[in-house]
């Protein structure tokens, strides 16, 4: 519980109606979409930058941890208040401040839901390309805070590639602007990018200037099955070498296919891998030309079946398998961890094989799907969290999975972030010098370590 | 460890299956009105999980969220893990009542129904000037809202049935008491028995109701099984009317609000649309429709207990009506009509009514 004087001070800043320490809210703010849990002391619903600044001044003076939070859809414990303190819920700062299509610019508040931005851009024929699976509910602040990606990473990159500038409230309450509103900008250090994927550890993002893209109007979709993982892997590599950049190149592994078949009527071919490809553009000729190259690659690599969708309905059908993966896997066991290890694209088959071996060794179910086109896979480890033995096996499998990804020249996390889940693996990927520089930067921005403490292994000496 | 509460005994697996993805937040009307995640379906499941884990216990502190759910089932419809949130919430409410924690509005409702035959504690029901208790092919069951609040809707439904020369009778109906199960109490056996006796006494082969909630209760609750055992069908008036040629038309631009109780809960989406399209070819869908329809905010006792949020939810729905530019928004639930009507702003010039009201008005215009 907070000191009564601090509580009063917070209420003076945000108003009685925007302060809570009720059990209902404290339990709800203890979680995100990961398995982590830590209860805060209170939460505030901030409405503007001035309130954020005042709360930070108070928190810094009193050395109270502050954990910023959007929709709480993170998968690594980013918004779980590991050291208690104040949860700062930014979802009520949810406006689009500027929409300047000719400047390819959208300026938004951090609490804006991704889908609401999409809805506002659609009439202009524009979009914000990173397409996180949680887009219906996740906020733009969280999207920037984690550098969220999605299924379109191969062609369109991730959030990082679209953030032009920020307004940030620092740990001591000072307000800073970074970057600007131009497509090009090399003026000074790139503080904007420093904040992308900073997981709320360096400052509270209160305004985001985003680059937006014209939205391709036509897509062509196809799917192919491969009895042998090697063939699927070679197909992915060859597509990426072919000169065509598909807008989507997704993979479903055998365990995922079996799980989908056991739980739906989709009757997918029970093979090592399914590849789903989409090409996009502005005319059918253009997208079909690109797809023909992709299909040629598929045909060269011993596919079981190759299906080209000839109508939007057929395309939707092909997507059903990929889209149902998460829901199907979420129902199999009481608990799961959804990882997001990422490797160079050519090493996707090695990663898939390695995952199968790890599952076998630790006798645990790991179903894999993901974004073959950018090397980002989602091994989903399914287990019963109330069975200590299964928890132990899940942890052992995770350990090996991260080691494998690093051995394959990959990274611990392609889009979900380090947060709490992967903090202890940071030394696997980052050398001592790099880690020390990260901690130096953290200390420069947040000397009292009040901003989302406990994350990203930044607290360690 | 033995489960302490019914919600855990019945739904432990489901509550654990909630993966906290938060997708329900995109559609929960209570969250939409409050932006408070503790009131969203995920927030409720997390609290119940912590109760099961022994970290907290059910108590008065949980009333504000457990009793603030319209049971609209939007969350369930969008849940990747298939968690049946409304059923879980209803069971948890009963557990809350059993330990003496309940929203006073619902304790009051239960008391009212012990003494009065309707949820409003009214003594005099509207008289509709039709015969009651006679032998007929159908019984028309109006429901509490239809008898005491939206009486125009009931009068219109009866006028349409008269016009179509349907052989129906009214009865001295009492509250179906289904709402009690929504707010933490068992159905009221005395009321149930009264309805069963009075319906069976007419020799009717089917009950037609204007209330989707009464239809659900009479159709699904085990306490009403004697009706089914006697072969008495229960249908909503939208189902009854779908095959009639009503012979009236309008050029007005019309839209339709799917009531949660008829749509997501019963899967009845097309029957009303079939009728409406025949009447009004200039029919447009609301931005959210069919299984994605937004709740009007009245259900699950929320209108009575959390009126301000309930009205906010209705306003959100009415903004969608505005977006379509429709002159009339039709629905098939008196309770939706009531809440949407209460929330309507002066500047919103469209009409809100039941489909049968609209039909009655068109019939009257046609003479």
Interface residues (C-beta under 8 A of the other chain):
Chain A: X22 X23 X24 X25 X27 X28 X29 X30 X31 X32 X33 X34 X45 X71 X72 X73 X89 X91 X92 X94 X113 X115 X134 X136 X137 X138 X326 X327 X330 X331 X334 X335 X336
Chain B: X13 X16 X17 X19 X20 X21 X22 X23 X25 X26 X35 X36 X37 X38 X39 X40 X42 X43 X46 X47 X50 X56 X59 X61 X62 X64 X65 X80 X81 X82
